[in-house]
Amino acid sequence: MTPARVGSLALTVTALELASGLPMGFVSDFVPVWARSVGESQAVVGALGAVAGIWSAKVLWGPWVDNVWSYKAWGLAALTAMLAAAVAGASWPAAAVAALVALGVFGGLLDVAFDAWLITATPAHALGQISGLRVAAYRTAMALGGGGAIWLGGRYGWAMGWWLVAALLALLLLGLWRVPGPTRAATGERQPRFVAALLAWLLRRDTLAVVAAAVLYRLGDALTATMSRAFWVDVKLTTDQMGLLGALGGSVLTAAGALLGGALTGRLGLPRALAWLGASQVLSNAVYGLVAISPSPTAVLGAGAFEALTTGLGAAPLVTLLISATEGHQPATRFAALTAAAGLTRAVASAVSGVGAQELGYAGWFGVTAVVGIPGVLLAFAVARDRLIREFGPWRGDGPPTPRGIG
């Protein structure tokens, strides 16, 4: 791959991931702070955070995206619908919940189309590095949709958070018209054969193992995420501090962690990267638990910054594992199915976390999430190692194996 093509791919990755991450940041970060700030209970905050689970329905879009129209056309149509939803939420407060649901539905479609586009465009030897760049760009967009909206909404009224997202979506829509994309996505398969092939792949033992790893690897992190935002409000961080922490976490620390995680995945090999970088996520939950025993704004800011860094570190090897499992065929549907499993975990975890924090308190709840995160890290390590052994034979750990560039 020539340097010019690498640069073009990097720009495409950045543009597409900015479009995908913006609405998720809004739902994941802005919505919990907004709801808690206007007096909603922890349980309600958790329930609203579960709207993110609607993204998991994106697997239903997969057969259409893989067989009809083009990846770019699907993505731009979804982006247009999301812009309309953001404008509705900003203009009519009574429509806020419906607008959030629409962001989830069409955000899922956007993810499916753009994920398939990038999977087909990324050469195998660059998977680790491109995975890191994808997470970095995605988290930068989450910072704008989350931390940026919190800062603006806290200063000028919460509706301004919605308008910020609408304006950024409009700019991305205009910019992405000019990004070249594949002309057709169709595979030529009839629907029954397509579905049968998908089911056969999903029911394979190695695919089920990857699904289980995707569900459990980020479980502890997901159980912490929504309540950490409510925790910020309850320890009396200002909206400026919360906006700074959200922006710093998304655009600097998480992006840096993702880039570093992608590089380390290439150096360590996928199994060891999943183990060591996944362990850092567990540690960040434990740090939150310790800080919650006797919280201070400075300590909470430090814990939030560490959480942001480790989120990026852990995401890069997981994305690499998921991409490697799609094996090139039906890319939109297969990758959507794997990421939907992880997204469903996030939604269920968000709904449960509000009740857990109410019953155990923040310190107890964050401690539980640290323990819950350990099995997923061990499983992800075992799954990745098993995939390498089946492809290359026994791995003795004396160098990072690199099947199809995954390591």
Secondary structure as the mmCIF struct_conf table of DSSP 4:
data_model
#
loop_
_struct_conf.conf_type_id
_struct_conf.id
_struct_conf.beg_label_comp_id
_struct_conf.beg_label_asym_id
_struct_conf.beg_label_seq_id
_struct_conf.end_label_comp_id
_struct_conf.end_label_asym_id
_struct_conf.end_label_seq_id
HELX_RH_AL_P HELX_RH_AL_P1 PRO A 3 GLY A 25
HELX_RH_PI_P HELX_RH_PI_P1 PHE A 26 PHE A 30
HELX_RH_AL_P HELX_RH_AL_P2 VAL A 31 SER A 37
TURN_TY1_P TURN_TY1_P1 VAL A 38 GLY A 39
HELX_RH_AL_P HELX_RH_AL_P3 GLN A 42 GLY A 49
HELX_RH_3T_P HELX_RH_3T_P1 ALA A 50 TRP A 61
HELX_RH_AL_P HELX_RH_AL_P4 GLY A 62 ASN A 67
BEND BEND1 VAL A 68 TRP A 69
HELX_RH_AL_P HELX_RH_AL_P5 TYR A 71 SER A 91
HELX_RH_3T_P HELX_RH_3T_P2 PRO A 93 ALA A 95
HELX_RH_AL_P HELX_RH_AL_P6 ALA A 96 ALA A 121
BEND BEND2 THR A 122 THR A 122
HELX_RH_3T_P HELX_RH_3T_P3 ALA A 124 ALA A 126
HELX_RH_AL_P HELX_RH_AL_P7 LEU A 127 ALA A 143
HELX_RH_PI_P HELX_RH_PI_P2 LEU A 144 GLY A 148
HELX_RH_AL_P HELX_RH_AL_P8 ALA A 149 TYR A 156
TURN_TY1_P TURN_TY1_P2 TRP A 158 TRP A 158
HELX_RH_AL_P HELX_RH_AL_P9 ALA A 159 LEU A 176
TURN_TY1_P TURN_TY1_P3 TRP A 177 ARG A 178
BEND BEND3 VAL A 179 VAL A 179
BEND BEND4 THR A 183 THR A 183
HELX_RH_AL_P HELX_RH_AL_P10 GLN A 191 LEU A 202
TURN_TY1_P TURN_TY1_P4 LEU A 203 LEU A 203
BEND BEND5 ARG A 204 ARG A 204
HELX_RH_AL_P HELX_RH_AL_P11 ARG A 205 TYR A 217
TURN_TY1_P TURN_TY1_P5 ARG A 218 ARG A 218
HELX_RH_AL_P HELX_RH_AL_P12 LEU A 219 ASP A 234
TURN_TY1_P TURN_TY1_P6 VAL A 235 LYS A 236
HELX_RH_AL_P HELX_RH_AL_P13 THR A 239 ALA A 247
HELX_RH_PI_P HELX_RH_PI_P3 LEU A 248 LEU A 253
HELX_RH_AL_P HELX_RH_AL_P14 THR A 254 LEU A 268
HELX_RH_AL_P HELX_RH_AL_P15 LEU A 270 ILE A 293
BEND BEND6 SER A 294 SER A 294
HELX_RH_AL_P HELX_RH_AL_P16 PRO A 297 THR A 326
TURN_TY1_P TURN_TY1_P7 GLU A 327 GLY A 328
BEND BEND7 HIS A 329 GLN A 330
HELX_RH_AL_P HELX_RH_AL_P17 PRO A 331 PHE A 392
BEND BEND8 GLY A 393 GLY A 393
BEND BEND9 GLY A 397 GLY A 399
HELX_RH_3T_P HELX_RH_3T_P4 PRO A 403 GLY A 405
#
